[in-house]
């Protein structure tokens, strides 16, 4: 048996996986969750072992976190996603950044996690009841504006006069966006206004735990430069994008798995 460790982060829409060795990321993979979590996890395991040129026996421990963690049968153990995200920052925080807060923007929820001086969880708050402030919100608005989610930040950066978007509910925001289109508002201005609206909502949560420490942004939302900059403007401080932002939870699960195995 080798000293590789695998972490799964099972979301409602996607499963992310990270393979680590010696506290370094060896390979990552993301796939749609599908209707069979085990089949998806098995396919990801096969891909990752091929990428690392290893066998299943070289993986000492498999840990799972996230919404569907208990549906991944090949995992040796499970861990809460809040704890996993805190651990993940040990690898995903850029050099010189020691976060005291994580802003995690996922596809279906957003999380604010306050960390203590040792990187442990001090407190947290989640928005999992409404899609506003999540990747789903961006995806829906991008669809209405006939663009793709990977082009949103690029369009937003070209805005000259951001639109004001008042609705924080996806359903009402759609109506508001359609109204702005009817007024012939520029797509770039609408998308920039969307980022500002999201940032305002996220910042309200973050201010509850914001101290003087550094802030790390994780999740797929961290790949959206327009959203990250809007959050910086709202909080009036730097917000650092994580390395492997989408895989922070999976990396944290793998790190915890390594710790459990080595202490056994």
Secondary structure, 3 states (H helix, E strand, C coil): CCCEEEEEEECCCEEEEEEEECCEEEEEEEEECCCCHHHHHHHHHHHHHHHHCCCHHHEEEEEEECCCHHHCCCCCEECCHHHHHHHHHHHHCCCCCCEEEEEEECCCCEEEEEECCCCCEEEEEEECCCCCCCHHHHHHHHHHCCCCHHHHHHHHHCCCCCCCCCCCCHHHHHHHHHHHHHCCCCHHHHHHHHHHHHHHHHHHHHCCCCCCCEEEEECHHHHCHHHHHHHHHHHCCCEEECCCHHHHHHHHHHHHHHHHHHHC
